[in-house]
Amino acid sequence: MDQPTTPVNVSRRNEDIALDLLKFIATTAGIGRTTTTSPGFAGASASKPEEQVTHLLELYSRCLRTVEGKGEAR
């Protein structure tokens, strides 16, 4: 019994889409970088690793809410 190598109709999970969105935003905005590019200010605006993780988790939650169509409640 041969298994098809590529599924014909695959719907992606919202979590996977939100993760891809998070990666795109983080890369584009430079979130999570450990160094700064401004001369003379290295480390001045760099946040602690714990803060970066917190920001990334918050961003993922926002991305997931957006993908699910719930948006921001403000």
N, CA, C and O of each residue as an XYZ file, in Angstrom:
296
protein
N       0.835     -1.189      0.000
C       0.000      0.000      0.000
C       0.873      1.244      0.000
O       1.554      1.554      0.978
N       0.835      1.924     -1.089
C       1.643      3.130     -1.221
C       0.907      4.324     -0.634
O      -0.293      4.505     -0.840
N       1.651      5.123      0.095
C       1.121      6.357      0.646
C       1.428      7.493     -0.318
O       2.532      7.554     -0.857
N       0.480      8.389     -0.546
C       0.787      9.535     -1.415
C       1.871     10.398     -0.770
O       1.889     10.595      0.445
N       2.766     10.903     -1.605
C       3.869     11.706     -1.074
C       3.449     13.133     -0.745
O       4.031     13.766      0.135
N       2.446     13.636     -1.444
C       1.943     14.969     -1.142
C       0.436     14.898     -0.979
O      -0.266     14.424     -1.873
N      -0.066     15.365      0.155
C      -1.510     15.369      0.353
C      -2.194     16.303     -0.639
O      -1.662     17.357     -0.988
N      -3.370     15.904     -1.081
C      -4.088     16.686     -2.074
C      -4.741     17.910     -1.440
O      -4.627     19.016     -1.968
N      -5.416     17.723     -0.324
C      -6.134     18.824      0.299
C      -5.742     18.901      1.765
O      -6.325     18.227      2.615
N      -4.759     19.721      2.045
C      -4.277     19.847      3.409
C      -4.596     21.249      3.901
O      -4.215     22.241      3.280
N      -5.296     21.318      5.016
C      -5.531     22.629      5.610
C      -4.567     22.769      6.778
O      -4.398     21.851      7.580
N      -3.950     23.916      6.855
C      -2.967     24.152      7.906
C      -3.664     24.548      9.193
O      -4.707     25.201      9.180
N      -3.078     24.148     10.286
C      -3.613     24.518     11.593
C      -3.355     25.993     11.854
O      -2.366     26.556     11.386
N      -4.245     26.601     12.597
C      -4.086     28.016     12.940
C      -2.779     28.261     13.683
O      -2.141     29.297     13.495
N      -2.380     27.314     14.526
C      -1.142     27.469     15.281
C       0.074     27.546     14.360
O       1.005     28.314     14.606
N       0.055     26.741     13.296
C       1.165     26.765     12.341
C       1.212     28.076     11.560
O       2.285     28.628     11.315
N       0.056     28.555     11.181
C      -0.014     29.826     10.453
C       0.450     30.963     11.358
O       1.196     31.842     10.925
N       0.008     30.945     12.615
C       0.413     31.982     13.567
C       1.914     31.944     13.805
O       2.544     32.992     13.950
N       2.494     30.750     13.847
C       3.937     30.636     14.034
C       4.698     31.212     12.847
O       5.707     31.896     13.022
N       4.215     30.935     11.639
C       4.843     31.516     10.447
C       4.730     33.039     10.462
O       5.675     33.741     10.099
N       3.581     33.543     10.879
C       3.384     34.992     10.975
C       4.324     35.588     12.017
O       4.914     36.645     11.790
N       4.463     34.923     13.143
C       5.398     35.368     14.180
C       6.821     35.429     13.647
O       7.526     36.413     13.869
N       7.245     34.392     12.949
C       8.604     34.366     12.391
C       8.817     35.526     11.422
O       9.857     36.184     11.448
N       7.826     35.770     10.572
C       7.932     36.862      9.608
C       8.057     38.207     10.315
O       8.936     39.005      9.989
N       7.180     38.455     11.277
C       7.191     39.735     11.984
C       8.481     39.901     12.771
O       9.097     40.966     12.743
N       8.893     38.848     13.475
C      10.099     38.928     14.294
C      11.325     39.191     13.429
O      12.190     39.985     13.800
N      11.402     38.531     12.281
C      12.541     38.730     11.389
C      12.526     40.131     10.796
O      13.557     40.803     10.759
N      11.378     40.570     10.340
C      11.252     41.879      9.720
C      11.537     43.009     10.703
O      12.209     43.984     10.368
N      11.017     42.865     11.923
C      11.167     43.917     12.925
C      12.446     43.786     13.742
O      12.775     44.681     14.521
N      13.169     42.682     13.573
C      14.404     42.499     14.323
C      14.175     42.120     15.772
O      15.045     42.339     16.616
N      13.025     41.560     16.069
C      12.724     41.150     17.437
C      13.534     39.903     17.766
O      13.592     38.958     16.979
N      14.149     39.915     18.924
C      14.922     38.760     19.344
C      16.401     38.853     19.023
O      17.170     37.961     19.380
N      16.805     39.913     18.358
C      18.228     40.097     18.073
C      18.962     40.396     19.367
O      18.441     41.078     20.249
N      20.171     39.881     19.469
C      20.945     40.090     20.685
C      21.866     41.292     20.594
O      22.391     41.740     21.613
N      22.077     41.828     19.391
C      22.945     42.986     19.242
C      22.194     44.102     18.547
O      21.205     43.877     17.851
N      22.685     45.302     18.752
C      22.096     46.455     18.070
C      23.034     46.899     16.968
O      24.224     46.585     16.993
N      22.505     47.625     16.007
C      23.323     48.066     14.883
C      23.785     49.509     15.022
O      24.549     49.989     14.185
N      23.346     50.202     16.045
C      23.723     51.597     16.232
C      25.093     51.682     16.893
O      25.301     51.109     17.962
N      26.021     52.385     16.271
C      27.349     52.501     16.876
C      27.298     53.334     18.149
O      26.623     54.361     18.214
N      28.024     52.871     19.154
C      28.090     53.611     20.404
C      26.967     53.311     21.371
O      27.000     53.765     22.515
N      25.983     52.563     20.937
C      24.858     52.260     21.808
C      24.660     50.767     21.981
O      23.563     50.332     22.332
N      25.685     49.977     21.748
C      25.569     48.521     21.852
C      25.152     48.142     23.256
O      25.800     48.512     24.235
N      24.076     47.412     23.341
C      23.590     46.939     24.628
C      22.698     47.922     25.352
O      22.074     47.567     26.352
N      22.624     49.139     24.873
C      21.819     50.139     25.575
C      20.335     49.816     25.501
O      19.612     50.001     26.481
N      19.874     49.337     24.354
C      18.459     49.051     24.212
C      18.164     47.552     24.171
O      17.019     47.142     23.982
N      19.206     46.741     24.349
C      19.011     45.297     24.316
C      18.289     44.860     25.583
O      18.647     45.270     26.687
N      17.289     44.039     25.416
C      16.545     43.559     26.570
C      17.106     42.216     27.018
O      17.848     41.558     26.289
N      16.742     41.833     28.207
C      17.187     40.564     28.772
C      16.524     39.421     28.016
O      15.445     39.596     27.450
N      17.159     38.251     28.001
C      16.560     37.097     27.311
C      15.151     36.767     27.814
O      14.285     36.372     27.033
N      14.928     36.932     29.111
C      13.596     36.642     29.662
C      12.546     37.595     29.090
O      11.416     37.198     28.803
N      12.941     38.853     28.933
C      12.019     39.837     28.367
C      11.743     39.537     26.902
O      10.614     39.685     26.434
N      12.785     39.113     26.172
C      12.601     38.769     24.762
C      11.644     37.598     24.617
O      10.787     37.605     23.734
N      11.778     36.598     25.471
C      10.881     35.442     25.422
C       9.449     35.870     25.715
O       8.513     35.435     25.045
N       9.285     36.717     26.712
C       7.948     37.215     27.056
C       7.335     37.965     25.885
O       6.158     37.776     25.579
N       8.121     38.817     25.224
C       7.626     39.576     24.074
C       7.256     38.643     22.917
O       6.241     38.849     22.251
N       8.071     37.628     22.682
C       7.772     36.685     21.600
C       6.506     35.888     21.899
O       5.707     35.646     20.995
N       6.313     35.480     23.138
C       5.093     34.748     23.502
C       3.857     35.632     23.360
O       2.813     35.176     22.895
N       3.979     36.890     23.760
C       2.866     37.825     23.590
C       2.562     38.037     22.110
O       1.400     38.090     21.708
N       3.613     38.156     21.306
C       3.427     38.335     19.866
C       2.772     37.107     19.255
O       1.904     37.240     18.392
N       3.173     35.907     19.686
C       2.556     34.684     19.169
C       1.068     34.657     19.521
O       0.242     34.297     18.682
N       0.723     35.031     20.742
C      -0.685     35.062     21.151
C      -1.487     36.023     20.281
O      -2.613     35.727     19.883
N      -0.895     37.171     19.993
C      -1.572     38.147     19.125
C      -1.733     37.611     17.715
O      -2.775     37.801     17.089
N      -0.688     36.931     17.207
C      -0.767     36.353     15.867
C      -1.856     35.285     15.810
O      -2.622     35.228     14.848
N      -1.924     34.445     16.834
C      -2.930     33.384     16.863
C      -4.340     33.959     16.911
O      -5.232     33.475     16.216
N      -4.545     34.986     17.724
C      -5.861     35.620     17.791
C      -6.242     36.217     16.434
O      -7.398     36.141     16.017
N      -5.267     36.808     15.756
C      -5.519     37.399     14.446
C      -5.895     36.334     13.433
O      -6.848     36.501     12.671
N      -5.146     35.235     13.423
C      -5.427     34.146     12.476
C      -6.801     33.544     12.748
O      -7.511     33.174     11.812
N      -7.176     33.445     14.000
C      -8.489     32.885     14.360
C      -9.628     33.871     14.117
O     -10.802     33.532     14.271
N      -9.262     35.101     13.733
C     -10.294     36.092     13.420
C     -10.829     36.819     14.639
O     -11.852     37.499     14.563
N     -10.138     36.677     15.763
C     -10.594     37.321     16.992
C     -10.028     38.713     17.148
O     -10.601     39.541     17.856
N      -8.904     38.984     16.492
C      -8.323     40.318     16.498
C      -7.960     40.803     17.883
O      -7.915     40.027     18.837
N      -7.705     42.078     17.980
C      -7.315     42.700     19.238
C      -8.544     43.267     19.926
O      -9.380     43.918     19.299
N      -8.641     43.014     21.209
C      -9.731     43.584     22.007
C      -9.188     44.803     22.729
O      -8.569     44.682     23.786
N      -9.419     45.974     22.159
C      -8.925     47.215     22.775
C     -10.039     48.165     22.946
O      -9.836     49.271     23.447
